[in-house]
Amino acid sequence: LELKRMSVSKDYRGQGISKALCEEVLRFTQARGYGAVVLYTSMVQVVAQRLYEGQGFRKVGTFSPSLLASLLCFQIFQYRCDLPGRP
């Protein structure tokens, strides 16, 4: 399952909402028999990276989305969280 575009309004950040949403995605995914959750985030989203890593995601890939991004050394990170009991 791919998690796309999770965002919390700036007015509500720092209240644990992102963590709760991420936990719910993992529960939802496992309950439906998926083996893993994948997502993509950019190198500048350091807070998001810490959130995902704290939830058990690991970085499994890195790429530049375009030639310009490559020249600017801008990267996208792919994360994956394997769920217990699934391949």
BELFENRA-V98915 format. One record per run of one state. SS is the DSSP state (@ for helix, = for strand, . for the rest). FROM is the first residue (numbers start at 0). TO is the last residue. If there is no record, write none. Layout:
ss=SS from=FROM to=TO
ss=SS from=FROM to=TO
This chain:
ss=. from=0 to=0
ss== from=1 to=1
ss=. from=2 to=8
ss=@ from=9 to=11
ss=. from=12 to=15
ss=@ from=16 to=30
ss=. from=31 to=34
ss== from=35 to=41
ss=. from=42 to=44
ss=@ from=45 to=53
ss=. from=54 to=56
ss== from=57 to=62
ss=. from=63 to=65
ss=@ from=66 to=70
ss=. from=71 to=74
ss== from=75 to=81
ss=. from=82 to=86
